[in-house]
Amino acid sequence: QLVESGGGSVQDGGSLTLSCTASRYDLSPYCLAWLRQAPGKEREGVAAVYVGGGKSYYADSVRGRFTLSQDNAKSTLYLAMNRLKPEGTGVYYCAAAKMTQPPRDVTFTALTWYIAEYGRWGQGTQVTVS
């Protein structure tokens, strides 16, 4: 089970840090993604990382403002979101797909699509930027 937390309401330019915690299993062999669902818009990937080691991936729209970090002892992935914009409003989901090795030669879009389609999801946390 994945549990997200940390959402809330902030003003334009504000910051939030989201958490995604896995209960009852080790996240090391998983690739995790943060996905955003905004009202009236298609789901989009925000960031992704292979927990066991490897590069982090970010959507162009958030690169330089959002940062992934992890606490393996707590089986938790964090997404620090700075300089938030109103278009960042939506429900943020954490999704995890098991992979035998870190992804290679894959685009961010393809990676987050795969994780969304084949991974397990959390319940989501609402982020509102106004």
C-alpha positions in Angstrom: 0.0 0.0 0.0 1.2 3.5 -0.9 0.1 6.4 1.2 0.6 10.0 0.1 0.5 13.0 2.4 1.6 16.6 2.5 -0.9 18.2 0.2 -2.6 21.5 1.0 -3.4 25.0 -0.2 -0.6 27.5 -0.9 -0.3 30.8 -2.7 1.4 31.2 -6.0 5.1 30.9 -5.4 4.7 28.8 -2.3 6.2 25.5 -1.4 5.0 22.1 -0.3 6.6 18.7 0.3 4.7 15.6 -0.5 5.5 12.2 1.0 4.8 8.7 -0.4 5.2 5.9 2.1 5.1 2.2 1.3 3.7 0.0 4.0 4.6 -3.7 4.3 7.2 -3.7 1.5 10.6 -2.5 0.5 10.7 0.1 -2.3 14.2 -0.7 -3.5 13.2 -2.7 -6.6 10.6 -0.2 -7.6 10.4 2.8 -9.9 8.2 5.4 -8.3 6.5 8.3 -10.1 4.5 11.3 -8.9 1.5 11.8 -11.2 -0.8 14.8 -11.3 -4.4 14.9 -12.2 -5.8 18.3 -12.7 -9.5 19.1 -13.2 -10.4 18.8 -16.9 -6.9 17.8 -17.9 -5.2 14.5 -18.7 -3.1 12.8 -16.1 0.6 13.8 -16.4 3.8 12.6 -14.9 5.6 15.0 -12.6 8.7 13.2 -11.5 10.1 9.6 -11.3 13.0 7.7 -9.8 14.3 4.2 -9.4 14.4 3.8 -5.7 17.3 1.3 -5.7 19.6 3.9 -7.4 19.6 5.8 -10.6 18.7 9.1 -12.1 15.7 11.1 -11.3 13.3 12.2 -14.0 11.3 15.4 -14.1 8.7 16.9 -16.4 10.0 20.0 -18.2 7.3 22.0 -16.5 8.7 21.3 -13.0 12.4 20.8 -13.6 14.4 23.2 -11.4 11.5 23.7 -9.0 10.7 20.2 -7.8 13.1 17.8 -6.2 12.9 14.1 -5.4 14.5 12.6 -2.3 14.1 9.4 -0.4 14.5 7.9 3.0 14.9 4.1 2.4 14.8 3.3 6.1 11.2 4.7 6.1 10.3 3.4 2.7 9.4 7.0 1.8 9.8 9.1 -1.3 9.5 12.9 -1.0 8.7 15.5 -3.6 9.7 19.0 -2.6 7.8 21.5 -4.6 9.0 25.1 -4.7 7.8 28.1 -6.6 4.5 26.5 -7.1 2.2 27.9 -9.8 -1.6 27.8 -10.2 -1.2 25.2 -13.0 0.3 22.9 -10.4 -3.2 22.5 -8.8 -4.5 18.9 -8.9 -4.5 15.6 -7.1 -1.0 14.2 -6.8 -0.6 10.4 -6.9 2.3 8.3 -6.1 2.6 5.1 -8.2 5.1 2.3 -8.0 6.1 -0.3 -10.5 8.5 -3.1 -9.8 11.5 -3.3 -12.1 14.4 -5.7 -12.1 16.9 -3.0 -13.0 16.9 0.8 -13.3 15.3 2.1 -16.5 17.6 2.9 -19.3 17.2 4.8 -22.6 13.6 5.6 -21.8 11.8 8.9 -22.1 10.2 10.5 -19.1 6.8 10.2 -20.8 7.2 6.5 -21.5 8.5 5.8 -18.0 5.6 7.5 -16.2 3.1 5.9 -18.6 4.5 2.4 -17.7 4.4 3.1 -14.0 0.9 4.5 -14.2 -0.4 1.5 -16.2 1.3 -1.3 -14.4 2.1 0.0 -11.0 0.2 0.3 -7.8 -1.2 3.6 -6.8 -1.8 5.6 -3.6 -5.0 7.4 -2.8 -3.7 10.8 -3.8 -3.3 14.1 -2.0 -4.8 17.4 -3.1 -2.6 20.4 -3.9 -4.2 23.7 -4.6 -2.2 26.8 -5.7 -4.0 30.1 -5.9 
